[in-house]
Amino acid sequence: MANFFNNILFIFQRLNWTSVLDILLVTLIFFILLYSLRDTQAMVLLRGVIFLVVALVLLTTLVELPAFSWLIQNALPALLLAIPVIFAPEIRRALERLGRAGTFLPTTTNHIPSTDMQRVISVVVEAAARLSARQHGALIVIQRMDNLEQYVETGVQMRAHVTPELLLQIFYPDTPLHDGAVIIANGRIVAAACVMPLSASGILNRTPERQLGLRHRAALGISEVSDAVSVVVSEQSGSISISHAGRMIRHIDPERLENILAAFFRPDTTTPQRIWLQRFFPYLFRKDD
């Protein structure tokens, strides 16, 4: 025990400001890595990789196995090359988030007067309430700072005013535009029947209900790759959900939906530094709590 404390004291005596900075940088890298992988299937793979590496290190260290140690040393480079392949979606998502965080200014001109935005929110809430009462499935994506043009191109161009009647007509069952998402940008419906990316996380798999379909996965997926806000109406139960930053709040009433949307789209007085943090760590600034 005395030797242990002497070793600890020796380590602290050798520390200087560069060593502390070095440790903090390594800690920050691991924090960003684990934070990016949270609530994804890759976390399970990461646990498996860590368990395998620790087991192999202990086995080759505690027991003298020359042939096995030679095999592990020669197979390790192949494992390092396999890691980018295994975690490709998560690495791409982290790099996309870093790219969105690479600028201090918004990347789109999604700025409309607050009165117009309030009207859009009221229309979306009214349409969601009426769709919920009729149990008509719907997915409404509202653009914020990140440009959604690549997803707009997958649907039918509209450039129409946002009205409850139009949203009800779009999502009426068996009509040509009822499948896919409606994208609202700059206070207008820019496209309908748009194809959204499906979520790769395991959040929806852990919900008590198992009837969550493609609409919920698409709503969560677009919130994982952009800062857009998605409103979903379930076709099975009529429940209303809202998704942002890879998180979903389910079973909300129209009044709460309006409050959440108003919080997201209120006039922004955020500092450039806070905008950068919001883009890279969106979970830290969720407005749904």
Salt bridges, closest charged atoms under 4 A:
ASP39 OD2 - ARG38 NE 3.96
ASP39 OD1 - ARG206 NH2 3.23
ASP39 OD2 - ARG247 NH2 2.63
GLU96 OE2 - ARG92 NE 3.21
GLU126 OE2 - ARG130 NH1 3.22
ASP146 OD2 - ARG100 NE 2.99
GLU165 OE2 - ARG130 NH1 3.92
ASP179 OD1 - HIS178 NE2 3.21
GLU209 OE1 - ARG250 NH1 3.03
GLU209 OE2 - HIS251 NE2 3.28
GLU235 OE1 - ARG215 NH1 3.14
ASP288 OD1 - ARG286 NE 3.35
ASP289 OD1 - ARG286 NH2 3.53
